[in-house]
Amino acid sequence: MRRYFFDLRDGDDLAPDEEGMEFPMLDAVRTEAARSLAEMARDAARTSHNGVDYRMAIEVRDDNGPVLQVKFTLEIDRHGL
């Protein structure tokens, strides 16, 4: 199995994954990245305030370099409140 690293990007901040996880297929990597990003997005939505935007991503890499990136942007505009 190949080891993949899931680096977390929150706005301009990047938190590199130093341990990684092993997966047998790239489909499993994509599923894990999407699931993890959905959890990050859920947490951001719970704590969001008017006018606050969130840009989040999970950048997946292996020993050879970048493999895929999953992105999420949340914008909340409250009108008249």
Phi and psi restraints in degrees (value plus and minus 20) as a CYANA .aco file:
   2 ARG   PHI    -114.3   -74.3
   2 ARG   PSI     124.4   164.4
   3 ARG   PHI    -114.0   -74.0
   3 ARG   PSI     112.1   152.1
   4 TYR   PHI    -139.7   -99.7
   4 TYR   PSI     124.2   164.2
   5 PHE   PHI    -133.5   -93.5
   5 PHE   PSI     112.1   152.1
   6 PHE   PHI    -129.8   -89.8
   6 PHE   PSI      71.7   111.7
   7 ASP   PHI    -100.9   -60.9
   7 ASP   PSI     112.9   152.9
   8 LEU   PHI    -120.5   -80.5
   8 LEU   PSI     107.6   147.6
   9 ARG   PHI    -133.6   -93.6
   9 ARG   PSI     106.1   146.1
  10 ASP   PHI    -145.1  -105.1
  10 ASP   PSI      81.9   121.9
  11 GLY   PHI      46.1    86.1
  11 GLY   PSI    -142.3  -102.3
  12 ASP   PHI    -114.8   -74.8
  12 ASP   PSI     -24.7    15.3
  13 ASP   PHI    -105.4   -65.4
  13 ASP   PSI     118.9   158.9
  14 LEU   PHI    -144.9  -104.9
  14 LEU   PSI     107.6   147.6
  15 ALA   PHI    -132.7   -92.7
  15 ALA   PSI      82.8   122.8
  16 PRO   PHI     -89.0   -49.0
  16 PRO   PSI     123.3   163.3
  17 ASP   PHI    -107.1   -67.1
  17 ASP   PSI      96.3   136.3
  18 GLU   PHI    -110.4   -70.4
  18 GLU   PSI     -39.9     0.1
  19 GLU   PHI    -118.5   -78.5
  19 GLU   PSI     -65.7   -25.7
  20 GLY   PHI      53.9    93.9
  20 GLY   PSI     154.7   194.7
  21 MET   PHI    -160.9  -120.9
  21 MET   PSI     129.6   169.6
  22 GLU   PHI    -114.7   -74.7
  22 GLU   PSI     117.9   157.9
  23 PHE   PHI    -157.2  -117.2
  23 PHE   PSI     125.7   165.7
  24 PRO   PHI     -99.5   -59.5
  24 PRO   PSI     -48.3    -8.3
  25 MET   PHI    -160.8  -120.8
  25 MET   PSI     134.2   174.2
  26 LEU   PHI     -85.3   -45.3
  26 LEU   PSI     -49.7    -9.7
  27 ASP   PHI     -79.5   -39.5
  27 ASP   PSI     -59.3   -19.3
  28 ALA   PHI     -87.5   -47.5
  28 ALA   PSI     -55.2   -15.2
  29 VAL   PHI     -84.3   -44.3
  29 VAL   PSI     -67.5   -27.5
  30 ARG   PHI     -80.5   -40.5
  30 ARG   PSI     -62.9   -22.9
  31 THR   PHI     -83.0   -43.0
  31 THR   PSI     -64.4   -24.4
  32 GLU   PHI     -84.2   -44.2
  32 GLU   PSI     -62.0   -22.0
  33 ALA   PHI     -84.0   -44.0
  33 ALA   PSI     -63.9   -23.9
  34 ALA   PHI     -85.1   -45.1
  34 ALA   PSI     -61.9   -21.9
  35 ARG   PHI     -83.1   -43.1
  35 ARG   PSI     -65.5   -25.5
  36 SER   PHI     -83.6   -43.6
  36 SER   PSI     -61.8   -21.8
  37 LEU   PHI     -87.5   -47.5
  37 LEU   PSI     -57.0   -17.0
  38 ALA   PHI     -81.0   -41.0
  38 ALA   PSI     -58.6   -18.6
  39 GLU   PHI     -85.3   -45.3
  39 GLU   PSI     -61.7   -21.7
  40 MET   PHI     -82.2   -42.2
  40 MET   PSI     -62.4   -22.4
  41 ALA   PHI     -85.5   -45.5
  41 ALA   PSI     -60.5   -20.5
  42 ARG   PHI     -80.5   -40.5
  42 ARG   PSI     -65.2   -25.2
  43 ASP   PHI     -83.6   -43.6
  43 ASP   PSI     -59.2   -19.2
  44 ALA   PHI     -85.6   -45.6
  44 ALA   PSI     -60.1   -20.1
  45 ALA   PHI     -85.0   -45.0
  45 ALA   PSI     -54.7   -14.7
  46 ARG   PHI     -88.0   -48.0
  46 ARG   PSI     -50.7   -10.7
  47 THR   PHI    -127.5   -87.5
  47 THR   PSI     -11.4    28.6
  48 SER   PHI     -93.4   -53.4
  48 SER   PSI     133.3   173.3
  49 HIS   PHI    -148.9  -108.9
  49 HIS   PSI     141.8   181.8
  50 ASN   PHI     -73.0   -33.0
  50 ASN   PSI     110.9   150.9
  51 GLY   PHI      61.6   101.6
  51 GLY   PSI     -17.6    22.4
  52 VAL   PHI    -115.1   -75.1
  52 VAL   PSI     109.6   149.6
  53 ASP   PHI    -131.4   -91.4
  53 ASP   PSI     126.8   166.8
  54 TYR   PHI    -145.2  -105.2
  54 TYR   PSI     112.0   152.0
  55 ARG   PHI    -140.6  -100.6
  55 ARG   PSI      99.3   139.3
  56 MET   PHI    -151.1  -111.1
  56 MET   PSI     132.3   172.3
  57 ALA   PHI    -176.5  -136.5
  57 ALA   PSI     135.4   175.4
  58 ILE   PHI    -138.0   -98.0
  58 ILE   PSI     100.3   140.3
  59 GLU   PHI    -124.8   -84.8
  59 GLU   PSI      93.2   133.2
  60 VAL   PHI    -117.7   -77.7
  60 VAL   PSI     115.0   155.0
  61 ARG   PHI    -158.5  -118.5
  61 ARG   PSI     139.7   179.7
  62 ASP   PHI    -141.4  -101.4
  62 ASP   PSI    -187.1  -147.1
  63 ASP   PHI     -84.8   -44.8
  63 ASP   PSI     -39.1     0.9
  64 ASN   PHI    -113.7   -73.7
  64 ASN   PSI     -28.3    11.7
  65 GLY   PHI     108.2   148.2
  65 GLY   PSI    -182.6  -142.6
  66 PRO   PHI     -80.7   -40.7
  66 PRO   PSI     121.8   161.8
  67 VAL   PHI    -136.1   -96.1
  67 VAL   PSI     -70.4   -30.4
  68 LEU   PHI    -181.3  -141.3
  68 LEU   PSI     144.4   184.4
  69 GLN   PHI    -156.3  -116.3
  69 GLN   PSI     115.5   155.5
  70 VAL   PHI    -136.0   -96.0
  70 VAL   PSI     107.3   147.3
  71 LYS   PHI    -140.4  -100.4
  71 LYS   PSI     132.0   172.0
  72 PHE   PHI    -166.1  -126.1
  72 PHE   PSI     114.4   154.4
  73 THR   PHI    -145.6  -105.6
  73 THR   PSI     111.3   151.3
  74 LEU   PHI    -139.7   -99.7
  74 LEU   PSI     103.0   143.0
  75 GLU   PHI    -144.9  -104.9
  75 GLU   PSI     109.4   149.4
  76 ILE   PHI    -143.2  -103.2
  76 ILE   PSI      99.8   139.8
  77 ASP   PHI    -136.4   -96.4
  77 ASP   PSI      99.8   139.8
  78 ARG   PHI    -123.3   -83.3
  78 ARG   PSI      99.6   139.6
  79 HIS   PHI    -121.9   -81.9
  79 HIS   PSI     106.4   146.4
  80 GLY   PHI      51.4    91.4
  80 GLY   PSI      -3.3    36.7
